[in-house]
Amino acid sequence: MRTIHTDEIIHNVKEMCIEANLHLSEDMEQAIRKAQENEKGSLGKQILGQLCENMNIAAKDEIPICQDTGMAVFFVKVGQDLHIEGLNISDAINEGVRQGYTKGYLRKSVVADPLIRENTKDNTPAIIHYDIVPGDKLEILVAPKGFGSENMSRVFMLKPADGEEGVKNAVIQAVIEAGPNACPPVVVGVGIGGDFEKVALLAKKALTRNTKEGSALPHIRKMEEELLEAINQSGIGPGGLGGSTTALAVNIETYPTHIAGLPVAVNMCCHVNRHVKRII
């Protein structure tokens, strides 16, 4: 049985929150630069050039890539042979968020009550999803999620008879209805299967997958490619001002479902698709 102290978790989470908000992952940075090279519209090309410049400034001056530094979303895998001593693990993660968003001068965007709406002033609490897995390691993935794109999320409870075409139509409909509001170019996270809440989680997790890695399932990988092509033919373009780059990637995650259902969720993220992973 391996033991770690929650002080180590706090330290790592603090650093990860800052890192995620200042630097995009290599695959996202390359996707934006490639899009700028390939964009057919002159205005779209100009906007993508500005996004590249923004990335350079954020990294050089160590300032947030986007003023919306997001609600901190975590995917945590806990090895079943790992013992954690000190604080409760959720309290430790929230303490790391508190320290990271304070030390990094990151915008605090969380309100304690969804109706009273008083700011918690430290961006806590985070949203934390846990999985118990084999082994004695702790894997922490943080994905700060801005709400311009989050507000464009959709869940469709389709009928099995709607099939693949119904799924495609739902995803394309969600992107078109979002228009400029999701701050394109976007990464489109899609969940298919499970039930009402599982499908939304699949879509959110899909956003954290490397944009260079298609689905391991051939028929899903084919759907990802077809959806990306269709979405980029919509003409929404960078900033919603027209062009051939509306989406940088479409990532789909699936899960078994009930014989009577075909749940589909769409969770978009703007070009600032932030995520950092560490293993302790």
C-alpha positions as CSV (number, residue, x, y, z in Angstrom):
1,M,0.0,0.0,0.0
2,R,1.5,3.3,-1.1
3,T,0.8,6.5,0.9
4,I,0.8,10.1,-0.2
5,H,0.0,13.2,1.8
6,T,-2.6,15.7,0.6
7,D,0.0,18.5,0.8
8,E,1.4,16.9,-2.4
9,I,-2.0,17.1,-4.0
10,I,-2.5,20.7,-3.0
11,H,0.9,21.7,-4.4
12,N,0.3,20.0,-7.8
13,V,-3.2,21.3,-8.2
14,K,-2.1,24.8,-7.5
15,E,0.6,24.6,-10.2
16,M,-1.7,22.9,-12.6
17,C,-4.4,25.6,-12.4
18,I,-1.8,28.3,-13.2
19,E,-0.2,26.2,-16.0
20,A,-3.5,25.4,-17.7
21,N,-4.5,29.0,-17.9
22,L,-1.2,30.3,-19.3
23,H,-0.2,27.6,-21.8
24,L,-2.2,25.5,-24.2
25,S,-1.3,21.9,-24.7
26,E,1.0,21.2,-27.7
27,D,-1.8,19.6,-29.7
28,M,-4.1,22.6,-29.3
29,E,-1.4,25.1,-30.1
30,Q,-0.4,23.2,-33.3
31,A,-4.1,22.8,-34.3
32,I,-4.6,26.6,-34.2
33,R,-1.4,27.4,-36.1
34,K,-2.3,24.8,-38.7
35,A,-5.8,26.3,-39.0
36,Q,-4.2,29.7,-39.5
37,E,-2.1,28.4,-42.4
38,N,-5.1,26.6,-44.0
39,E,-7.9,29.1,-43.5
40,K,-9.4,30.1,-46.8
41,G,-11.1,33.3,-45.7
42,S,-8.9,36.5,-45.4
43,L,-10.8,37.7,-42.3
44,G,-10.7,34.2,-40.7
45,K,-7.0,34.0,-41.4
46,Q,-6.5,37.4,-39.8
47,I,-8.4,36.3,-36.7
48,L,-6.5,33.0,-36.3
49,G,-3.3,35.0,-36.6
50,Q,-4.4,37.1,-33.7
51,L,-5.1,34.0,-31.7
52,C,-1.6,32.8,-32.4
53,E,-0.2,36.1,-31.3
54,N,-2.4,35.9,-28.1
55,M,-0.9,32.5,-27.3
56,N,2.6,33.9,-27.7
57,I,2.0,36.8,-25.5
58,A,0.3,34.7,-22.8
59,A,3.3,32.3,-22.7
60,K,6.0,35.1,-22.8
61,D,4.4,37.4,-20.3
62,E,2.8,34.6,-18.1
63,I,-0.7,36.0,-18.3
64,P,-3.9,34.1,-18.9
65,I,-4.7,33.1,-22.5
66,C,-8.3,34.2,-21.9
67,Q,-9.9,36.5,-19.3
68,D,-12.4,33.8,-18.5
69,T,-10.1,31.5,-16.5
70,G,-13.0,29.1,-16.1
71,M,-14.6,26.9,-13.5
72,A,-12.1,24.3,-12.5
73,V,-13.2,20.8,-13.6
74,F,-11.2,17.8,-12.5
75,F,-11.1,14.2,-13.7
76,V,-9.3,12.2,-10.9
77,K,-8.3,8.5,-11.1
78,V,-7.5,7.1,-7.7
79,G,-5.5,3.8,-7.6
80,Q,-7.3,1.3,-5.3
81,D,-3.9,0.5,-3.7
82,L,-3.2,4.1,-2.8
83,H,-3.7,5.5,0.7
84,I,-4.2,9.3,1.0
85,E,-3.4,10.9,4.4
86,G,-4.1,14.4,5.6
87,L,-7.2,16.2,4.4
88,N,-10.2,14.8,2.6
89,I,-9.1,14.5,-1.1
90,S,-11.8,16.9,-2.3
91,D,-10.9,19.4,0.3
92,A,-7.2,19.1,-0.8
93,I,-8.1,19.7,-4.5
94,N,-10.2,22.7,-3.6
95,E,-7.4,24.1,-1.5
96,G,-5.1,23.7,-4.5
97,V,-7.6,25.6,-6.7
98,R,-7.9,28.3,-4.0
99,Q,-4.1,28.8,-3.9
100,G,-3.6,28.5,-7.6
101,Y,-6.3,31.0,-8.6
102,T,-5.0,33.4,-5.9
103,K,-1.3,33.1,-6.6
104,G,-1.8,33.2,-10.4
105,Y,-4.1,36.2,-10.3
106,L,-6.7,34.3,-12.2
107,R,-10.2,35.5,-12.4
108,K,-12.5,34.1,-9.7
109,S,-15.7,33.2,-11.5
110,V,-17.6,30.9,-9.1
111,V,-20.7,31.9,-7.2
112,A,-21.8,30.0,-4.0
113,D,-25.5,29.9,-4.9
114,P,-26.8,29.8,-8.4
115,L,-29.6,32.2,-7.6
116,I,-28.2,34.5,-4.8
117,R,-24.9,34.6,-6.8
118,E,-22.4,35.8,-4.2
119,N,-18.9,35.2,-5.5
120,T,-16.8,32.7,-3.4
121,K,-13.7,34.9,-4.2
122,D,-11.4,32.0,-4.7
123,N,-12.9,30.0,-7.6
124,T,-14.0,27.1,-5.4
125,P,-15.6,24.7,-5.2
126,A,-14.3,22.8,-8.2
127,I,-16.2,20.2,-10.1
128,I,-14.6,16.8,-9.4
129,H,-15.2,13.5,-11.1
130,Y,-13.6,10.4,-9.5
131,D,-12.8,7.0,-10.9
132,I,-11.3,4.1,-8.8
133,V,-8.7,2.3,-10.9
134,P,-6.1,-0.5,-10.4
135,G,-2.7,0.5,-9.1
136,D,-1.2,2.9,-6.5
137,K,-1.1,6.1,-8.5
138,L,-3.2,9.3,-8.4
139,E,-3.9,10.8,-11.8
140,I,-5.3,14.4,-11.8
141,L,-6.5,16.1,-14.9
142,V,-7.7,19.7,-14.6
143,A,-9.7,21.4,-17.4
144,P,-10.7,25.0,-16.6
145,K,-14.0,25.6,-18.5
146,G,-15.1,29.0,-19.6
147,F,-18.8,29.5,-19.8
148,G,-19.1,31.3,-23.2
149,S,-18.8,27.8,-24.8
150,E,-20.2,25.9,-21.8
151,N,-23.5,27.8,-22.2
152,M,-23.8,26.3,-25.7
153,S,-23.9,22.7,-24.3
154,R,-26.8,20.5,-25.4
155,V,-28.2,17.1,-24.5
156,F,-30.5,15.2,-27.0
157,M,-32.4,12.1,-25.9
158,L,-32.8,10.6,-29.3
159,K,-34.7,7.4,-30.2
160,P,-32.7,4.4,-31.4
161,A,-34.4,4.7,-34.8
162,D,-32.7,8.0,-35.3
163,G,-29.4,6.2,-35.7
164,E,-26.1,7.6,-36.9
165,E,-27.8,10.3,-39.1
166,G,-29.8,11.5,-36.1
167,V,-26.6,11.8,-34.0
168,K,-24.8,13.7,-36.8
169,N,-27.8,16.1,-37.2
170,A,-28.0,16.8,-33.5
171,V,-24.3,17.6,-33.3
172,I,-24.4,19.9,-36.4
173,Q,-27.5,21.6,-35.1
174,A,-25.9,22.3,-31.7
175,V,-22.8,23.9,-33.4
176,I,-24.9,26.0,-35.8
177,E,-27.2,27.2,-33.1
178,A,-24.2,28.2,-31.0
179,G,-22.8,30.3,-33.9
180,P,-20.3,32.9,-32.6
181,N,-21.3,32.4,-29.0
182,A,-19.0,29.5,-28.4
183,C,-16.0,31.6,-29.5
184,P,-15.0,29.5,-32.6
185,P,-12.9,27.9,-33.7
186,V,-14.1,25.3,-31.3
187,V,-13.3,21.8,-30.2
188,V,-16.5,19.8,-30.2
189,G,-16.8,17.2,-27.5
190,V,-19.5,14.6,-28.1
191,G,-20.9,11.9,-25.9
192,I,-23.0,9.0,-27.2
193,G,-24.7,6.4,-25.0
194,G,-25.1,5.9,-21.3
195,D,-28.0,7.8,-19.8
196,F,-28.9,11.4,-19.2
197,E,-26.0,12.3,-16.9
198,K,-23.4,9.9,-18.2
199,V,-23.6,11.2,-21.8
200,A,-22.9,14.8,-20.6
201,L,-19.8,13.5,-18.7
202,L,-18.6,11.7,-21.8
203,A,-18.9,14.9,-23.9
204,K,-16.9,16.9,-21.3
205,K,-14.2,14.2,-21.0
206,A,-14.0,14.1,-24.8
207,L,-12.7,17.7,-24.8
208,T,-9.6,16.5,-22.9
209,R,-8.5,14.0,-25.5
210,N,-5.5,14.9,-27.7
211,T,-7.0,16.5,-30.9
212,K,-4.5,14.4,-33.0
213,E,-5.9,11.1,-31.7
214,G,-9.1,9.9,-33.3
215,S,-11.4,7.4,-31.6
216,A,-10.0,3.9,-31.3
217,L,-13.3,2.6,-32.8
218,P,-13.2,2.8,-36.7
219,H,-16.9,3.7,-37.1
220,I,-16.6,6.5,-34.5
221,R,-13.4,7.8,-36.0
222,K,-15.1,8.0,-39.4
223,M,-18.0,9.9,-37.8
224,E,-15.6,12.3,-36.2
225,E,-14.0,13.1,-39.5
226,E,-17.4,13.5,-41.3
227,L,-18.7,15.8,-38.6
228,L,-15.6,18.0,-38.7
229,E,-15.9,18.4,-42.4
230,A,-19.6,19.2,-42.2
231,I,-19.1,21.7,-39.4
232,N,-16.3,23.5,-41.2
233,Q,-18.6,23.8,-44.3
234,S,-21.1,25.7,-42.2
235,G,-19.2,29.0,-42.8
236,I,-19.4,30.2,-39.2
237,G,-15.7,30.6,-39.2
238,P,-13.2,32.1,-36.7
239,G,-15.0,34.5,-34.3
240,G,-18.2,33.7,-36.1
241,L,-17.2,36.1,-38.8
242,G,-17.1,33.6,-41.7
243,G,-14.4,31.2,-42.9
244,S,-13.5,27.6,-43.4
245,T,-12.4,26.9,-39.8
246,T,-15.4,26.6,-37.4
247,A,-14.0,23.6,-35.5
248,L,-10.5,22.4,-34.9
249,A,-11.5,18.9,-33.9
250,V,-14.5,16.7,-33.1
251,N,-13.8,14.2,-30.3
252,I,-16.5,11.5,-29.6
253,E,-16.7,9.2,-26.5
254,T,-19.2,6.4,-26.3
255,Y,-20.7,4.1,-23.6
256,P,-23.2,1.2,-23.6
257,T,-26.8,2.3,-23.4
258,H,-30.4,1.0,-22.9
259,I,-32.2,-0.7,-25.7
260,A,-34.8,2.1,-25.7
261,G,-32.4,5.1,-25.9
262,L,-29.8,6.9,-27.8
263,P,-28.5,9.8,-25.6
264,V,-26.3,12.4,-27.3
265,A,-24.5,15.3,-25.6
266,V,-22.5,18.1,-27.2
267,N,-20.1,20.1,-25.1
268,M,-18.1,22.7,-27.0
269,C,-14.9,24.5,-26.0
270,C,-13.5,27.6,-27.6
271,H,-10.0,27.5,-29.0
272,V,-8.7,28.0,-25.4
273,N,-9.3,24.3,-24.7
274,R,-7.3,24.0,-21.5
275,H,-6.2,20.9,-19.8
276,V,-3.2,19.7,-17.8
277,K,-2.6,16.2,-16.4
278,R,-0.2,15.0,-13.7
279,I,0.4,11.6,-12.2
280,I,1.5,11.4,-8.5
